[in-house]
Amino acid sequence: MKPFLQSSDSRPGEVLDRPRTWCRKEPVVASHTKRGFTTWFGAAIAGVFLAGCGVPLASRAASPAGNDESSRPATTTLFARTNLVAWCIVPFDAGKRTPAERAAMLQRLGFGWLAYDYRAEHVPTFDDELVQLKKHNVRLLAWWFPGELNEEARHILDVLKRHDQRGVQLWVSGGGEPVRDAAEEKARIEGEVRRLRPIAEAAARQDCVVALYNHGGWFGEPENQIKIIQRLKADGVDNVGIVYNQHHGHAHLDRFEDLLRQMKPHLLAFNLNGMTRDGDQQGKKILPLGQGDLDLKLLRILRDSGWQGPIGLLNHTDEDAETRLRDNLAGLDRLVAQLDAQGTSAR
């Protein structure tokens, strides 16, 4: 199999208790894009949820804690260890852990979920990764996915199918320079639809979903991702949402609250990062949570939005993955304590 080439900054069991990620208002309609989509809809009982309003399609018994959380503070459920996802810890790890060592680390730290990224050298251990996650009671939330339905993408889908992994989010990125006018924007959207539709169709056949990953460029602007999603929905492709990454969102800080409001109906996962203004231009693009001077403000906006999906913590450095995850957990705990002390902000 030909290796999937990636840049240094790119990353190509049971589903019960999957974090709440989807909420649909309209019924699922059968179409040529969704063979087996009724199964995906029904799989909510196994923990596949619809995004937006934060309410699981099935009962709350399928929530991570397995309890009725309606009376619990939003910070308790949103930032609970069982709702946290480890991200950027496979190629980004000074410890160069094996799948078994990585799964044991996540179990030790209390993470309920892993979002898997990789490099060519990790392809031979795909199967073992899933075996070890199951052995250590860590679930697979997402997989960094190629930008087209190529040989490597099909291999990933085969691995997921072999291990009966349903409801997995396939994180797909893109790029592109800004468009000059409406005509160019329309052409860009149509091009992205042609690129993404085969991935979404293949995902639907395995009861999986696609999440558009902001990684800079035209594609990395949430407003453009929403337009792509709406265009896909017009064709009956409705298993596509958004995973938002703060470390690629420094340019969004001034309009973050409005962007979150727009993204909320489509938001499948949210990856946190220590955030400071212009940090991406000052060598502070990746910071442990709690070390950014805007972290408390942004976390409050996220908490007060009412969104209740999975929360990612990342390494994405050359440091030891466990050390960096512990730093993020400690920072999150401090911030959550401050949020709880302050209560819900008046709006």
Secondary structure, 3 states (H helix, E strand, C coil): CCCCCCCCCCCCCCCCCCCCCECCCCCCCCCCCCCCHHHHHHHHHHCCCECCCCCCCCCHHHCCCCCCCCCCCHHHHHCCHHHEEEECCCCCCCCCCCHHHHHHHHHHHCCCEEEECCCHHHHHHHHHHHHHHHHCCCEEEEEECCCCCCHHHHHHHHHHHHCCCCCCEEEECCCCCCCCCHHHHHHHHHHHHHHHHHHHHHHHHCCCEEEEECCCCHHHCHHHHHHHHHHHHHCCCCCEEEEEEHHHCHHHHHHHHHHHHHHHHHEEEEECCCCCCCHHHCCCCCCCCCCCCCHHHHHHHHHHCCCCCCEEEECCCCCCHHHHHHHHHHHHHHHHHHHHHHCCCCC
